[in-house]
Structures are given as C-alpha cells and as structure tokens.
Amino acid sequence: MFPSQALLPAVLFALTALQALASDTFMAAVYEHAVILPHPTEEPVPPDRALALMNQNMDVLEGAIKEAAQQGARIIVTPEDGIYGWKFTRESIYPYLEDIPDPAVNWIPCTDPSRFGPAPVQERLSCMARNNSIYVVANIGDKKPCNSSDPGCPRDGRYQYNTDVVFDPEGKLVARYHKYNLFRGETQFNYPKEPEAVTFETPFGKFGIFTCFDILFYEPAVVLVSKMQVDTVLFPTAWMNVLPFLTAVEFHSAWAMGMHVNVLSANTHNISMAMTGSGLFTPDGPAAYHYDSGTEEGCLLLAELSSHPRLSPTYPPAINWSLYATSIKKFPGENDTFLRAVRKDIFTFSELRRKAGNYTVCQADLCCHLVYQMSNKRRDEVYVLGAFDGLHGSLIKYHWQICTLLKCQSTDLSTCGQPVETAQTKFEKFSLSGTFGTSHVFPEVLYSGVQLAPGEFEVLRDGRLESKHGTSKPLITATLFGRLYEKDPPHPLRTPF
C-alpha cells in the first residue's frame, strides 16, 4: 500500500534525513537574483500591489529552488532584499512587511497560513520548501507592534526589522534573524535591542545565519562561529562591490577561510549598483562562485560541502597571524614611503621598483613585510606594498589592520589605492605577513577580472600568506585583512534601551 498524498511530504523528509545522516557531505545552493524592483515612492502602495511585486520575485526564486532541489541540493540561500528590493522610506516599506513569529511556535505556514494573521509571503516560502523537500533561506521584513510602555517604541507604534527566515523541508519555520548591523540608508528598519545568535540543527550540520553588513562586526558573526560553533553560515546579502579589498567574492571567501567555516553567500544582482558576487565558500577556499558585472542575469550555484568542516583532515590549523612578522627586523632595501587614500583610509605605501625584492612598510602598530618576485617587470604597471592601521568609516567606524600587495591604477603614484579590475603582471612568488594585533585576519588574493585564486596560495601557521607555484593569472591584490573588534568605538546610531 502506498502512503496517502497527505503523508508524502513527511515520508520524503524522513527519507532525506536518513540519507543525510549517512553522509559527511551535503549539496548546497545559492541563488544570485536580479531583483524586480518597485517604482520608488515615499508613500505606501496598496497591499495587493506590494504582494504582486513580491510574487513576481518569488516566481523567479521558486524556479531556482525547484532546479536546485532537482539537482540534489538540501538547502538554498536567496539574497537580502531579494523579494521586494530597496530604496524605501519607513512608511513606504510597510505594505511589504509581515508579522514573523518566533520559530518556537512550531508553525508550518503552508498548511496553516492564517494562524498569525495574513502571511502570504511566509506561506509561499513555506510551500516552496515543503513541495521541494529543501531548506529555503529568504530575506523579508518583520513588523512588531509596541506602545508607550516601551521607551524605545517608535512614534508610529511599531518596530520594523530586516529579517532572514529559514523553512525546513516540511515547510516549518525553523529560524528567524533580525539584522543587527544596518548599513547606511536602511532607515526603514530598526536596530534590534540585542544582537541575536541564531542557530539551528540539521541532519547535515549546525547552521548559523546573519545578513550582509553583519559580517564586518563581532556580533553576531564571530560569536556564531567562535562561541556557538556552527559548521556553516547562511549569508543573504545585497553587497555593493568596493575594490580593492571589499568585493563580495574576495571578502566572503576570505572570511570563510579566516573563520574556518562554510559560508553560503547569496548576493543581489544589480550591475548599476555594483551588486554581484555569490558563492559557496569553505575553509579551503571557494567551492563555487559567480561574479558578473556585465549582464542582468541571475545565477544558480551548487556545490558539495563538508557537513562538519572541523572534523575534516584538511581543516586548517590554528594560525598565529603575527608570529613570523614580529620575529624579523625590517627588510633592507628601497623603502621610500608615501601616503595615499584607499577610499578615505590613508595608507602608507612603498613602490616595488624592482622585479624582485624584500620590503617593509609600517603604520601605527602594524608593520607589513613582503618578499616577492615578478615574472616580468612591466613599465606600464606599478605595484606597491601598503599598510593601514586605524578606524574605517564615516559615521559607523570600525578598526582595520591591512597589509596589501596592490596594483596601482596607473604609473602615476597618486592613483595607488584607486579601483583596478585588470592587470598584466604575474608573480613567480610572493610572501606577505604583518604584525597583527588580532587573531581575526582574512586572506585575500584577487586576480585580473575580479577572479579568485583557489588552490594557488596558502597561509602558513606563522601568519605568512604565500603563493604556492606562482600566480597563474595577473594579480590585482594579495591582502591580509585584519579586524580589531575590541578597538571599535560605540555604535552612534543604536538607541539605548
């Protein structure tokens, strides 16, 4: 006798769980979505119009979810702002928001859609997960009423949160995360009162979740990995690429390597706003990634990942990021330095004038050391070694320590630090290190055309970032990006409660 139609989702979920338990790996997916945007307005649109726009985007996401499930994916991550877009006022976003309950209520919106009031977006996402027997991760907006007894209650009587939700293969809401570190311009949302460390268990590992700008801060990003010991981070984002250190693929891959976890990064795709770059990143480097600044197409990525990377025989050993650099004196040789801005951060640079050499550049408490050999020293390209140790940001400030081998935009040294996407120079070897005052350092290597370099560099236990066999493609930058979280000043925009 065959199981009844009503029991099929539960049976499929049970079988999927048993299959996953028997494996040390799982198939994961991320979808980079070219979001269909609403017409900008400062006034709220009617609820049916808001829902129609969100359904257009969910039509696209549903196609990606079905395809991912058919290819064996157990979980799929979709982007921040992927269902309704951005450029809202606090008032104009309201029709797009739903009341998202605490997952402890044990709710399957697909089978009980009206339990917490109208929730058509949660219902549809839940059904996508249930109908395809896959975990679905999406970013939507949460609204929570408040009153005058709450001293932090906004004047309109409600909190509005940028929110990630996760539905399991039965369609049950298993995770809800309110973004803690809002990017400038997100004035339509409120800051949560406290940071949330949101995790959930699956048959294929322990997962944590946060959103976009959160990745640059201690809470919740570092807490989830260091204290909550998650295996995989789910990362919906709407990341605007900023060369030379903060393109999505290079920084998110570097963060996965520096924190020794899997990161499933799904970016919004909008080339007019420099939004592209998604990937499935591991402690060993990218398993799959996508960067496309030339078309308006979305992209589905899949890869097989370790369920428990800490148990892998290739799991990276602990690194003392300052051990080598503090053990040597400054390298001899040409070391004339000059100051130039990377965006608004003033770096200390030294030009690499020869085909090979040893260089040291210092700023504040950071000294950066470089040993290198170019394959050819071109007259039309200039490279520098740079150091930065200080606060970054205009309003929201945070402390960086950066050592970088960097291509300048032209032979004019005044262009050093300006964005560069192409290069011609390859390096036979490089070894970069620094006297970092933090254990949180993220290694980046970026090739011409904003391409990563999987398998072509390594980080030694003494903190040196080294090329393995020479660079196979021309180099834009090799960087060690450090974060001194303890030196961050208080956040100027969070309202004390």
C-alpha positions, 0 to 999 in steps of 0.5 A: 500500500502506498502512503496517502498524498497527505503523508508524502511530504513527511515520508520524503523528509524522513527519507532525506534525513536518513540519507543525510545522516549517512553522509559527511557531505551535503549539496548546497545552493545559492541563488544570485537574483536580479531583483524586480524592483518597485517604482520608488515612492515615499508613500505606501502602495496598496497591499495587493500591489506590494504582494504582486511585486513580491510574487513576481520575485518569488516566481523567479526564486521558486524556479531556482529552488525547484532546479536546485532541489532537482539537482540534489541540493538540501538547502538554498540561500536567496539574497537580502532584499531579494523579494521586494528590493530597496530604496524605501522610506519607513512608511513606504516599506510597510505594505511589504512587511509581515508579522514573523513569529518566533520559530518556537511556535512550531508553525508550518505556514503552508498548511496553516497560513492564517494562524498569525494573521495574513502571511502570504509571503511566509506561506509561499516560502513555506510551500516552496520548501515543503513541495521541494523537500529543501531548506529555503533561506529568504530575506523579508521584513518583520513588523512588531507592534509596541506602545508607550510602555516601551521607551524605545517604541517608535512614534508610529507604534511599531518596530520594523526589522530586516529579517532572514527566515529559514523553512525546513523541508516540511515547510516549518519555520525553523529560524528567524534573524533580525539584522543587527548591523544596518548599513547606511540608508536602511532607515526603514528598519530598526536596530534590534535591542540585542544582537541575536545568535541564531542557530539551528540543527540539521541532519547535515550540520549546525547552521548559523545565519546573519545578513550582509553588513553583519559580517564586518562586526563581532556580533553576531558573526564571530560569536556564531562561529567562535562561541556557538560553533556552527559548521556553516553560515547562511549569508543573504546579502545585497553587497555593493562591490568596493575594490580593492579589498571589499568585493563580495567574492574576495571578502566572503571567501576570505572570511570563510577561510579566516573563520574556518567555516562554510559560508553560503553567500547569496548576493543581489544582482544589480550591475548599476549598483555594483551588486554581484558576487555569490558563492559557496565558500569553505575553509579551503577556499571557494567551492563555487562562485559567480561574479558578473558585472556585465549582464542582468542575469541571475545565477544558480550555484551548487556545490558539495560541502563538508557537513562538519568542516572541523572534523575534516583532515584538511581543516586548517590549523590554528594560525598565529597571524603575527608570529613570523612578522614580529620575529624579523627586523625590517627588510633592507632595501628601497623603502621610500614611503608615501601616503595615499587614500584607499577610499578615505583610509590613508595608507602608507605605501612603498613602490616595488621598483624592482622585479624582485625584492624584500620590503617593509612598510609600517603604520601605527602598530602594524608593520607589513613585510613582503618578499616577492618576485615578478615574472616580468617587470612591466613599465606600464604597471606599478605595484606597491606594498601598503599598510593601514592601521586605524578606524574605517568609516564615516559615521559607523567606524570600525578598526582595520589592520591591512597589509596589501600587495596592490596594483596601482591604477596607473604609473602615476603614484597618486592613483595607488589605492584607486579601483583596478579590475585588470592587470598584466603582471604575474608573480613567480612568488610572493610572501606577505605577513604583518604584525597583527594585533588580532587573531581575526585576519582574512586572506585575500588574493584577487586576480585580473577580472575580479577572479579568485585564486583557489588552490594557488596560495596558502597561509602558513601557521606563522601568519605568512600568506604565500603563493604556492607555484606562482600566480597563474593569472595577473594579480590585482591584490594579495591582502591580509585583512585584519579586524580589531573588534575590541578597538571599535568605538560605540555604535552612534546610531543604536538607541539605548534601551 
